[in-house]
Amino acid sequence: MGLRLSHPSYRSLFVEMRSGEKRIGTATAFLAATHDGAAQFLVTNRHVVIGRHLDTLKLLDTKNGAEPQSLIVWHNSSTGLGHHVQVEVPLYDADGKPQWHEHLIDGPDRDFVAIACPPTPHIARYPYIVDAHAHLKVEPAQMVSVVGFPFAERTGEAFAVWATGFVASEPDLNHGGKPLFLIDCRGRKGQSGSPVIVHHGVHHKDANALGFKRGESDLLGVYSGRIRKDSDLGRVWKAWALAELLSTATGAEPNGRREDGAKDVAESGGEDDGNGACGCS
């Protein structure tokens, strides 16, 4: 009998944030595709690629004071599950232009980005098909999971860890005037950029059967950390907002914007709560 593996465990991808050869933090990413599957992108948080706190723009890497120049993404290998290929993804071109896509108007305020994924040898891809209506499949108090790499923890070589909690705000409403909803879940550093899913479980034929049916999962959005340090309430950017980004990014040039320096917390309307859960070390 083969391994009983749930799809989300290997759909989440371990990410190392690099400045030169130095690892300055870890995070999570995943592959997402447009509804027709024609275009695939690597998705993670914006604060992961800029290396700065979402609200204050303070550097996340307080030890070295460095910003990431590239990401090392642990992709699944085409040789089989359980094997991985480390692929370096430059965040800037030779002229210093950011290589990620963000929302055309509200990019700096939306904590998710998409990076084009050209064909790469020896890589097996397991993208989520983004459903703009996914938020209609859950309601408050329903169980959901953040599938990522808290504190860089991995099972095996790079299978993800599941953190499970509950929907904490009305998914049909935008929380704080932004396309996100809240979950009550113990999110920690390293989970930034994780897919948030509702999983429908695994159903066995019978207790002794060799065959089984893998559970189905719906992508609800992108996790981007807690609202503040002393709370387990976390932000989830909705799938419809991600679908909107992928639609505008398909066939377009990267439009990412670099951030320089911290801004005043009172001005930003935020709090330096460490919600950028990148596991910077």
C-alpha positions in Angstrom: 0.0 0.0 0.0 1.3 3.5 -0.9 1.6 6.4 1.4 -1.7 8.0 2.5 -0.9 11.6 1.8 -3.3 14.5 1.7 -2.8 16.8 -1.3 -2.4 20.0 0.8 0.6 18.5 2.7 2.7 18.7 -0.5 1.0 21.6 -2.2 2.5 24.0 0.3 6.1 24.8 -0.5 8.8 25.6 2.0 10.5 28.9 1.3 13.9 30.4 2.4 14.4 34.1 2.1 17.9 34.9 1.0 20.1 37.9 0.9 23.1 36.9 -1.1 24.0 33.4 0.3 22.6 34.1 3.7 19.2 32.8 4.9 17.4 35.6 6.6 14.1 34.0 7.2 11.6 31.3 6.2 8.0 31.4 5.0 5.5 29.4 2.9 4.3 29.6 -0.6 2.1 27.6 -3.0 1.3 27.4 -6.7 -2.0 28.8 -7.9 -3.6 28.7 -11.3 -6.2 30.6 -13.1 -9.6 28.8 -13.5 -8.7 27.5 -16.9 -5.3 26.4 -15.6 -3.5 28.2 -18.4 -1.2 30.3 -16.2 0.5 29.3 -12.9 2.1 31.5 -10.3 4.0 31.2 -7.1 1.9 32.9 -4.4 3.1 34.2 -1.0 2.8 37.3 1.1 4.0 40.7 0.0 5.8 41.2 3.3 7.8 38.1 2.5 9.3 39.4 -0.7 9.9 43.0 0.5 11.3 41.7 3.9 9.3 44.3 5.8 6.5 44.4 8.2 3.2 45.0 6.4 2.0 47.9 8.5 5.2 49.7 9.7 7.6 48.7 6.8 10.2 48.0 9.5 12.7 45.3 8.4 11.8 41.8 9.5 15.4 40.7 9.7 16.5 42.7 12.7 19.6 40.7 13.2 21.3 41.5 9.8 19.2 44.4 8.6 18.9 42.8 5.2 16.1 42.5 2.6 15.6 39.3 0.6 17.1 39.3 -2.9 15.8 35.9 -3.8 13.7 33.0 -2.5 14.8 29.4 -2.4 11.6 27.4 -3.1 11.5 23.7 -2.2 9.5 22.3 -5.1 8.2 18.8 -5.4 10.5 16.7 -7.6 9.2 14.9 -10.7 11.0 11.8 -9.4 8.3 11.2 -6.9 6.7 12.6 -3.7 9.0 12.9 -0.8 11.8 14.3 -3.0 12.3 18.0 -3.6 14.2 20.3 -5.8 15.5 23.7 -4.5 14.8 26.4 -7.1 16.2 30.0 -6.6 13.6 32.6 -7.6 15.2 36.1 -8.0 13.1 38.9 -6.7 14.7 41.6 -8.8 16.1 41.7 -12.3 19.6 43.0 -13.2 18.2 46.6 -13.1 16.7 46.2 -9.7 13.1 45.9 -10.9 10.9 43.8 -8.7 9.8 40.5 -10.4 6.5 40.0 -8.6 2.9 41.0 -9.5 0.8 42.9 -7.0 -2.6 44.5 -7.2 -2.6 47.3 -9.8 -4.1 49.9 -7.4 -4.0 48.6 -3.9 -0.8 46.5 -4.2 1.1 47.8 -1.1 -2.0 47.3 1.1 -2.8 43.8 -0.1 -0.4 41.3 1.5 -0.1 38.8 -1.3 1.9 38.7 -4.5 2.2 36.3 -7.5 5.4 35.4 -9.2 5.4 33.9 -12.7 6.5 30.2 -12.8 8.1 29.4 -16.1 8.7 25.7 -17.1 11.4 24.2 -14.9 13.0 20.8 -15.4 12.5 18.1 -12.8 9.6 19.9 -11.1 6.2 18.4 -10.3 3.5 21.0 -9.9 0.4 20.7 -7.8 -1.4 24.0 -8.1 -4.6 25.1 -6.5 -7.2 26.3 -9.0 -8.4 29.6 -7.6 -12.2 29.7 -7.2 -13.4 33.3 -6.7 -16.5 32.0 -4.9 -14.7 29.9 -2.4 -15.6 32.1 0.5 -19.2 31.1 0.0 -18.3 27.5 1.1 -17.6 28.4 4.7 -19.3 30.3 7.6 -18.4 31.5 11.1 -17.2 28.8 13.5 -16.4 26.4 10.6 -13.1 24.5 10.8 -10.3 25.6 8.5 -6.6 24.8 8.2 -3.4 26.9 7.6 -1.0 24.5 5.9 2.5 25.7 6.1 5.8 25.7 8.0 5.7 27.2 11.5 9.1 27.9 12.8 10.4 26.1 9.6 9.1 22.8 10.9 8.7 20.2 8.2 7.6 16.6 8.1 10.1 14.4 6.2 12.1 16.5 3.8 9.5 19.2 3.2 5.9 18.2 3.9 3.8 20.9 5.5 2.4 21.1 9.0 -1.4 21.7 9.5 -2.6 24.3 12.0 -6.3 24.1 12.4 -8.8 26.7 13.7 -12.1 28.3 12.9 -13.6 31.0 10.8 -13.9 34.1 13.1 -15.6 36.7 10.9 -18.3 36.7 8.2 -16.5 35.5 5.1 -19.0 37.3 2.8 -18.0 40.6 4.4 -14.7 42.4 4.0 -12.9 42.9 7.4 -11.5 46.3 7.9 -12.6 47.4 4.5 -10.1 45.0 2.8 -10.8 41.7 1.0 -10.0 39.5 3.9 -11.6 37.6 6.7 -10.4 36.5 10.1 -9.7 33.0 11.5 -9.1 32.0 15.1 -5.9 29.8 14.8 -2.5 29.6 16.4 -0.5 31.0 13.5 3.2 31.4 14.1 6.4 32.6 12.3 7.0 30.7 9.1 3.4 30.4 8.1 3.2 33.6 6.2 2.0 32.9 2.7 0.3 29.6 3.6 -2.8 28.5 1.8 -5.9 28.5 4.1 -8.2 25.6 3.1 -11.4 23.8 4.1 -10.6 20.1 3.9 -13.2 17.4 3.5 -11.3 14.5 4.9 -10.4 11.0 3.7 -13.0 8.2 3.2 -11.9 4.6 3.5 -13.7 1.7 1.8 -13.4 -0.3 4.9 -11.0 -0.9 7.8 -8.9 -3.4 5.8 -9.1 -1.9 2.4 -6.0 -1.0 0.4 -7.8 1.5 -1.6 -8.9 4.9 -0.3 -10.2 8.2 -1.6 -8.1 11.4 -0.9 -10.0 14.2 0.7 -11.0 17.2 -1.3 -9.8 20.7 -0.4 -11.0 24.2 -1.3 -8.6 27.1 -1.2 -10.1 30.0 0.8 -7.2 32.4 0.6 -3.7 33.4 1.7 -2.7 33.6 5.4 -0.7 36.7 6.3 -0.2 36.5 10.1 -1.9 37.6 13.3 -3.6 40.9 13.8 -1.4 41.5 16.8 1.1 39.6 19.0 -1.3 38.9 21.9 -4.1 37.5 19.7 -4.6 34.2 17.8 -6.8 36.0 15.3 -5.2 35.8 11.8 -5.8 37.5 8.5 -6.8 35.6 5.4 -6.8 37.4 2.0 -9.8 36.0 0.1 -9.5 33.8 -2.9 -11.5 36.2 -5.1 -8.9 38.9 -4.5 -6.2 36.4 -5.5 -8.2 35.4 -8.6 -8.3 39.1 -9.5 -4.6 39.4 -9.2 -3.9 36.3 -11.3 -6.2 37.5 -14.0 -4.4 40.9 -14.3 -0.9 39.2 -14.0 -1.4 36.7 -16.8 0.6 37.9 -19.8 1.6 41.1 -18.0 5.0 42.5 -16.9 5.7 42.3 -13.2 4.5 45.5 -11.4 5.9 45.0 -7.9 7.0 48.0 -5.9 10.0 48.2 -3.6 9.6 49.7 -0.1 12.3 52.0 1.4 12.3 52.6 5.1 9.8 52.4 8.0 6.8 54.5 8.3 5.2 55.9 11.4 2.9 53.4 13.1 0.2 55.9 13.8 0.2 57.0 10.2 0.0 53.4 8.9 -3.0 52.6 11.1 -1.2 49.5 12.2 0.8 48.1 15.1 4.2 46.6 15.0 2.9 43.2 16.2 5.2 40.9 14.4 2.4 39.7 12.2 4.8 39.2 9.4 5.3 35.6 10.5 8.3 35.0 8.3 10.5 33.2 10.9 13.3 35.7 10.4 16.4 34.6 12.2 
